Amino acid sequence: MNRLGLTLLAAVIITACHTASAHAELAAARQAELLYLLKHDCGSCHGMRLEGGLGPALTPRRLRPYSAETLGSTILHGRPGTPMPPWRPFLSREEALWLASRLKQGIRP
Protein backbone atom coordinates (compact mmCIF):
# COMPACT_ATOMS: atom_id res chain seq x y z
CA MET A 1 0.00 0.00 0.00
CA ASN A 2 1.38 3.40 -0.91
CA ARG A 3 1.72 6.39 1.38
CA LEU A 4 -1.56 7.98 0.25
CA GLY A 5 -3.41 4.73 0.86
CA LEU A 6 -1.95 4.45 4.35
CA THR A 7 -2.89 8.05 5.10
CA LEU A 8 -6.47 7.48 3.97
CA LEU A 9 -6.70 4.25 5.98
CA ALA A 10 -5.43 6.06 9.09
CA ALA A 11 -8.01 8.83 8.59
CA VAL A 12 -10.83 6.28 8.36
CA ILE A 13 -9.66 4.50 11.52
CA ILE A 14 -9.32 7.74 13.46
CA THR A 15 -12.79 8.87 12.36
CA ALA A 16 -14.31 5.53 13.36
CA CYS A 17 -12.65 5.64 16.79
CA HIS A 18 -13.78 9.22 17.34
CA THR A 19 -17.37 8.34 16.37
CA ALA A 20 -17.42 5.35 18.72
CA SER A 21 -16.07 7.40 21.64
CA ALA A 22 -18.55 10.21 20.96
CA HIS A 23 -21.43 7.73 21.35
CA ALA A 24 -20.07 6.63 24.73
CA GLU A 25 -19.64 10.20 25.96
CA LEU A 26 -23.30 11.24 25.90
CA ALA A 27 -24.49 11.72 29.45
CA ALA A 28 -27.34 9.50 30.62
CA ALA A 29 -29.57 12.54 31.12
CA ARG A 30 -29.00 13.71 27.53
CA GLN A 31 -29.65 10.18 26.25
CA ALA A 32 -33.01 10.25 28.03
CA GLU A 33 -33.80 13.63 26.45
CA LEU A 34 -32.93 12.31 23.01
CA LEU A 35 -35.15 9.26 23.47
CA TYR A 36 -37.98 11.56 24.57
CA LEU A 37 -37.41 13.66 21.43
CA LEU A 38 -37.46 10.51 19.32
CA LYS A 39 -40.76 9.35 20.79
CA HIS A 40 -42.59 12.66 20.75
CA ASP A 41 -41.12 14.61 17.86
CA CYS A 42 -39.95 11.92 15.42
CA GLY A 43 -42.91 9.72 16.35
CA SER A 44 -45.37 12.40 15.32
CA CYS A 45 -44.40 11.83 11.66
CA HIS A 46 -42.79 8.38 11.65
CA GLY A 47 -45.50 6.81 13.82
CA MET A 48 -45.50 6.46 17.59
CA ARG A 49 -43.99 2.98 17.21
CA LEU A 50 -41.70 4.24 14.41
CA GLU A 51 -43.38 1.87 11.97
CA GLY A 52 -44.29 4.62 9.53
CA GLY A 53 -46.82 7.39 9.13
CA LEU A 54 -46.33 10.62 7.22
CA GLY A 55 -42.64 9.66 7.18
CA PRO A 56 -41.20 6.21 6.48
CA ALA A 57 -40.69 3.52 9.11
CA LEU A 58 -37.55 3.82 11.23
CA THR A 59 -37.17 0.11 11.89
CA PRO A 60 -33.85 -1.76 11.71
CA ARG A 61 -35.00 -3.62 8.61
CA ARG A 62 -35.94 -0.40 6.80
CA LEU A 63 -32.71 1.34 7.88
CA ARG A 64 -30.35 -1.58 7.18
CA PRO A 65 -29.11 -0.21 3.81
CA TYR A 66 -28.07 3.10 5.38
CA SER A 67 -25.02 3.84 7.51
CA ALA A 68 -25.33 5.68 10.81
CA GLU A 69 -23.42 8.54 9.13
CA THR A 70 -26.02 8.80 6.36
CA LEU A 71 -28.91 8.66 8.82
CA GLY A 72 -27.22 11.19 11.10
CA SER A 73 -26.81 13.55 8.17
CA THR A 74 -30.51 13.20 7.32
CA ILE A 75 -31.42 13.94 10.94
CA LEU A 76 -29.22 17.03 11.00
CA HIS A 77 -30.02 18.46 7.56
CA GLY A 78 -33.51 17.13 6.87
CA ARG A 79 -34.76 16.19 3.43
CA PRO A 80 -35.45 19.18 1.15
CA GLY A 81 -38.77 18.89 -0.64
CA THR A 82 -40.24 16.67 2.08
CA PRO A 83 -41.74 17.35 5.52
CA MET A 84 -38.47 16.12 7.15
CA PRO A 85 -37.03 19.20 8.90
CA PRO A 86 -33.39 19.77 9.79
CA TRP A 87 -32.71 19.09 13.47
CA ARG A 88 -29.28 20.78 13.40
CA PRO A 89 -30.47 23.71 15.55
CA PHE A 90 -31.30 21.26 18.34
CA LEU A 91 -28.80 18.40 17.99
CA SER A 92 -25.06 18.03 17.67
CA ARG A 93 -23.49 15.69 15.14
CA GLU A 94 -22.64 13.27 17.95
CA GLU A 95 -26.23 13.26 19.18
CA ALA A 96 -27.58 12.64 15.67
CA LEU A 97 -25.14 9.73 15.26
CA TRP A 98 -26.18 8.35 18.64
CA LEU A 99 -29.85 8.46 17.61
CA ALA A 100 -29.09 6.91 14.23
CA SER A 101 -27.15 4.08 15.86
CA ARG A 102 -29.98 3.39 18.30
CA LEU A 103 -32.53 3.34 15.48
CA LYS A 104 -30.43 0.84 13.55
CA GLN A 105 -30.34 -1.35 16.68
CA GLY A 106 -34.11 -1.35 16.93
CA ILE A 107 -34.93 0.70 19.99
CA ARG A 108 -38.54 1.46 20.79
CA PRO A 109 -39.16 4.95 22.09
C-alpha positions in Angstrom: 0.0 0.0 0.0 1.4 3.4 -0.9 1.7 6.4 1.4 -1.6 8.0 0.2 -3.4 4.7 0.9 -1.9 4.4 4.4 -2.9 8.1 5.1 -6.5 7.5 4.0 -6.7 4.3 6.0 -5.4 6.1 9.1 -8.0 8.8 8.6 -10.8 6.3 8.4 -9.7 4.5 11.5 -9.3 7.7 13.5 -12.8 8.9 12.4 -14.3 5.5 13.4 -12.7 5.6 16.8 -13.8 9.2 17.3 -17.4 8.3 16.4 -17.4 5.4 18.7 -16.1 7.4 21.6 -18.6 10.2 21.0 -21.4 7.7 21.3 -20.1 6.6 24.7 -19.6 10.2 26.0 -23.3 11.2 25.9 -24.5 11.7 29.5 -27.3 9.5 30.6 -29.6 12.5 31.1 -29.0 13.7 27.5 -29.7 10.2 26.2 -33.0 10.2 28.0 -33.8 13.6 26.5 -32.9 12.3 23.0 -35.1 9.3 23.5 -38.0 11.6 24.6 -37.4 13.7 21.4 -37.5 10.5 19.3 -40.8 9.4 20.8 -42.6 12.7 20.7 -41.1 14.6 17.9 -40.0 11.9 15.4 -42.9 9.7 16.3 -45.4 12.4 15.3 -44.4 11.8 11.7 -42.8 8.4 11.7 -45.5 6.8 13.8 -45.5 6.5 17.6 -44.0 3.0 17.2 -41.7 4.2 14.4 -43.4 1.9 12.0 -44.3 4.6 9.5 -46.8 7.4 9.1 -46.3 10.6 7.2 -42.6 9.7 7.2 -41.2 6.2 6.5 -40.7 3.5 9.1 -37.5 3.8 11.2 -37.2 0.1 11.9 -33.8 -1.8 11.7 -35.0 -3.6 8.6 -35.9 -0.4 6.8 -32.7 1.3 7.9 -30.3 -1.6 7.2 -29.1 -0.2 3.8 -28.1 3.1 5.4 -25.0 3.8 7.5 -25.3 5.7 10.8 -23.4 8.5 9.1 -26.0 8.8 6.4 -28.9 8.7 8.8 -27.2 11.2 11.1 -26.8 13.6 8.2 -30.5 13.2 7.3 -31.4 13.9 10.9 -29.2 17.0 11.0 -30.0 18.5 7.6 -33.5 17.1 6.9 -34.8 16.2 3.4 -35.4 19.2 1.2 -38.8 18.9 -0.6 -40.2 16.7 2.1 -41.7 17.4 5.5 -38.5 16.1 7.2 -37.0 19.2 8.9 -33.4 19.8 9.8 -32.7 19.1 13.5 -29.3 20.8 13.4 -30.5 23.7 15.5 -31.3 21.3 18.3 -28.8 18.4 18.0 -25.1 18.0 17.7 -23.5 15.7 15.1 -22.6 13.3 17.9 -26.2 13.3 19.2 -27.6 12.6 15.7 -25.1 9.7 15.3 -26.2 8.3 18.6 -29.8 8.5 17.6 -29.1 6.9 14.2 -27.1 4.1 15.9 -30.0 3.4 18.3 -32.5 3.3 15.5 -30.4 0.8 13.5 -30.3 -1.3 16.7 -34.1 -1.3 16.9 -34.9 0.7 20.0 -38.5 1.5 20.8 -39.2 4.9 22.1 
